Amino acid sequence: MLLNIENLIKSYGTPDGFAQTVVDVSEFSLAAEQQTALCGTSGTGKTTFLNLIAGILQPDSGRIELDGSPISAASEAGRDRLRARTIGYIFQTFNLLHGYSCTENVLLGMSFGPGADRRRARGLLERMGLGQRLDHLPSQLSTGQQQRVAVARALANRPKLVLADEPTGNLDPASSAESLGLIRETCEENGAALLLVSHDRDVLGQFDDVRDLAEINRAAACPSAMEARP
């Protein structure tokens, strides 16, 4: 398995001094090149779960093993290195740097991994249909085009796992379908597994493997304890 999770717990402190458990996952796994969608509505800990897998957050307890490396036990610097070489992340808000061009955004993503490769950056953007937008700033692009830059950046370091947090949430239905197809195709072409979270039934309907995050995450059974967290 590419990804193995066991007894994963993450809690946050509340203003009244109590701890609220947001993620409580006893077991989860994902095979290499597998494409899985998680049905996750507000209050199921979806973003926290993805951020734990990415090593952006550290769990209170439990184990996350990615490509044979225990990311949950690594130092912050170790998690950063493992994420840079193993994970691509498509954020819901894209998180592009607005003072940089499309090409520069992808190259900056590469700088955290094996190093900048302008030919690959341009090739990925061309694959995304942005061959005429290489030097454009994000503000000069449509929302759908910005998302395509984010997908190119996520694939820039040849990750083994791509995480996608509501990647089509800001798009109209036609653009959503087109973008989802592009994400899945490019992950397959690059040999990357895909773990996507969405509440959109049309998006979920495109996947053979769909799992309910509320059933995987036992903390989601208490929605009142999670109102302040995605």
N, C-alpha and C positions, 0 to 999 in steps of 0.2 A: 504493500500500500504506500502511496505517496504521502498521505496525511493520516495520522492516527491521533485520536484524542481520547483521553481517559480521565474521568472524575474531575472535570474542569469546573472550577468555582471562581466567580468574580463578584465582589460586593462593593458597594459604595456607602460612605457615611451619609446620614441624613442630618438635617439641621437640628433635630432634637437628640442627636447623639447615638442613634441606633444604626445598625448595619443592615442594608437592604441588598439581598442577593439578586443580581441581575442575570447572571449566567450560571446554570447548574446542569452541565451536560455530562452524563455518565459515560457515554461512548459515541464516537462518530469517526468515520473513516471515508477516504476517497482514494480511488485508484489512479494511477498515472493515466493521463489523457481522458479521464472520465469527465462528463459534463453533467452536473447536478444543479437543480434549482431548489432553493429553499423558499417555501411560502412563509413570508414573514411580515406580519402587519405591525403597526405601532404597539409597543409594549411587549414584544417577544425577544428583545435583546439582540436584534439582528446586527446592528452596527458594532456593538460591543463584542459580539461573537467573532465577526470578521476581523476586528482590530486585535483581538487576542491571537487569532491564527496568524495574522501578519506580524505579530511581535511589537505592534505599536503600543499595546497595553500588556502588562504582565499579570497573570492570574494570581489569585490568593493561594490556590493549590491546584493540583492536577498536572497532567502531562500533555503537551502538544509536541508531537514528533513529525517533522517535515523532512522528507527525503532522507530519512535515517538520522537526522540531527534533532536533538531535543531543544527546540526553540524556547520552550517555557523555562528551561533551566539556564539559559544563556544570559550573559550580561547584556546591558543595553547596547553596548558596542557590538557584541556578538550577534544580537538580534538584528541590528541594522545591517550587518554584513550578510547574514543569512537571507534577510528580506531582499536585499539588493540583487543577490544572485539567483534567488529561487522564486520570488513572488512578484507578480504584477498586480496593481490595484487600480481598478476603475472606480473612482469616487462618484457619489451621486451628484455632487456639485462640480465635478471635473478637476478642481484645484489647479487650473493652469496659471502660470505666471504671466500676468497681463502686460508686462513690459517687454516680453520676449516673443519672437516669432514662433510659428508652428514648429519649424525645424529646431530652433533653439530650445523650445520646451522639451522636445524629444531628446536632444543632445544632453540637456541638463539631467534628465532622468538616467541617461547612460553613465553620467559621471559618478554615480553612486555604485556602479557595477564594474564591469571590465574596462570601461573607458569609452569615450566618444567615438562613434563610427558614423561619419556624415553620410556615407553611401547607404548604410542600413537605415538611418533615420529618414532619408529622402525616399528610399524604397518603400518603407512602411507607410509613409504619408501618401505616396502615390497609390499604394494598394488600397488605401482608405478613400481614394477618389479626390485627394487634395493636391494633386500634382501642380495645379495652377494657383495654389494658396500657400506655397512653402514659406514665403517671406511675410505672410499676413500676420498681424497681431490677433489675439483672440477676440478683441473688440470688433474686428473687421469680419468676423465669421458668424454664421448662424449658430443657434444652439446645437443643432445636429452636427455641424462641422466641428464645433468645439469638442463635442463628445468623441468624434473620430480622432482628433488629436490626442485625447486622453487614452483612447484604445491603443494608438500607435506607441505612446509613451509606456503604457503598461506592458507591451510586448517587446520593448526595445532591448532588454537584457536577456532575451530568450528564457523567460521564466518557465518553471515546470508547473506552476499553479497561478491562475489568474482569479482574483477575487473581484466581484462586481456587486456593488451596493446600489440597488435600484437604478441601474445605469440608463434606463429608458424613462425614468420618472418625469423628466422635464420635456419630453418630446410628445408631439401629436401622434395619433395611432399609426399613420402611414410611416412617419419617420422612425417610430419605435420598432415596427416590424422590420424595416430595412436595416436599422442599426443592430438589432438583435441578431439578424442573420449574418451580418458582417463580423460581429464579435465571435459568434460560434465558428464561422468559417476560418477566421484568422487564428483562433486558438487551435483548431484542428490542423491547419497548415503548419503551425509552429510547434506542434506536439505538446501543447500545454493543456493541463486539466483546467476546467472552469467550474467555479462555485459561485453561483449567482443568487442573490436574494431579491425577491420581488413580491408585491401583493397583487400585481396585475394578472388577471386570469388569462389574458391573451398571451402574455409572455410565458407564463407557466405552462400553457398548453403546447408550447413548442418543444418541451423537454420530455423525454421518456422517463427520466428519473426525477421525480418531484417529491420532496419531503417537507413535512410540516414542522417548522421550527418550534412551534408551540408544543409539539410532542417530544422533540429532541431536548428542548430546554425546559427542565422541570420548574425553573423559577418563573416561567411565563404563566404558570397556573395561578399566580397571584398578581394579576395585572395592577392592583392598587399599589403594589410595592415597586412598580417600575414606571410609574407615570412620568417621572422626570428624566427617564433615559430612553433612547431609541431602541 
